[in-house]
Amino acid sequence: MPTPPRPSPRESTEAMVRNICRELAEIEQAISRCRGDRVAEPRLTGTWLAHLLISSSELLQNLLIESARRPHSDP
């Protein structure tokens, strides 16, 4: 019986933020190049918004995992 695949290591929050910023900058550059194009501009804007939604969800999940692993200190 084959062994199940191991989950890939989780990306650190800092790395996620760097990658999200880089990807959004690339999308913003593409939007600026097609500014005024009735077809391309709305498509790229939709891509940008979808990317923000997906990335923010993944980032929030990462932050929740990290905060759950930290020991809680009682005052």
C-alpha positions as CSV (number, residue, x, y, z in Angstrom):
1,M,0.0,0.0,0.0
2,P,1.5,3.4,-1.0
3,T,2.2,5.9,1.7
4,P,0.0,9.1,1.6
5,P,1.8,12.2,0.4
6,R,3.1,14.4,3.1
7,P,1.7,17.9,3.3
8,S,4.0,20.6,1.9
9,P,5.6,22.8,4.6
10,R,3.6,25.8,5.5
11,E,4.9,29.1,4.2
12,S,5.8,31.6,6.9
13,T,3.6,34.6,7.4
14,E,6.5,36.9,6.5
15,A,7.1,35.0,3.2
16,M,3.4,35.1,2.4
17,V,3.3,38.9,2.9
18,R,6.3,39.4,0.7
19,N,4.9,37.1,-2.1
20,I,1.5,38.8,-1.9
21,C,3.0,42.2,-2.2
22,R,5.2,41.2,-5.2
23,E,2.3,39.5,-7.0
24,L,0.0,42.5,-6.4
25,A,2.7,44.9,-7.7
26,E,2.9,42.8,-10.9
27,I,-0.9,42.9,-11.3
28,E,-0.9,46.7,-10.7
29,Q,1.7,47.1,-13.4
30,A,-0.3,45.1,-15.9
31,I,-3.4,47.2,-15.0
32,S,-1.5,50.4,-15.6
33,R,-0.4,49.2,-19.0
34,C,-4.0,48.4,-20.1
35,R,-5.7,51.4,-18.5
36,G,-8.7,52.4,-20.6
37,D,-8.9,49.0,-22.4
38,R,-12.6,48.1,-22.1
39,V,-11.9,44.4,-21.9
40,A,-8.5,43.9,-20.4
41,E,-8.8,46.5,-17.5
42,P,-11.9,44.9,-15.9
43,R,-10.5,41.4,-16.3
44,L,-7.2,42.4,-14.6
45,T,-9.1,44.3,-11.9
46,G,-11.2,41.1,-11.3
47,T,-8.0,39.1,-11.1
48,W,-6.5,41.6,-8.6
49,L,-9.6,41.4,-6.4
50,A,-9.7,37.6,-6.5
51,H,-6.1,37.4,-5.7
52,L,-6.6,39.7,-2.7
53,L,-9.5,37.6,-1.4
54,I,-7.7,34.3,-1.8
55,S,-4.5,35.6,-0.3
56,S,-6.1,37.3,2.6
57,S,-7.9,34.1,3.5
58,E,-4.7,32.1,3.3
59,L,-2.9,34.8,5.3
60,L,-5.6,34.8,8.0
61,Q,-5.4,31.0,8.3
62,N,-1.6,31.2,8.7
63,L,-2.0,33.9,11.4
64,L,-4.5,31.8,13.2
65,I,-2.3,28.7,13.1
66,E,0.7,30.8,14.4
67,S,-1.3,32.4,17.2
68,A,-2.7,29.0,18.3
69,R,0.8,27.6,18.7
70,R,2.0,30.5,20.9
71,P,1.7,29.9,24.6
72,H,-0.9,32.0,26.3
73,S,0.3,34.1,29.2
74,D,-2.2,34.9,32.0
75,P,-1.9,38.4,33.5
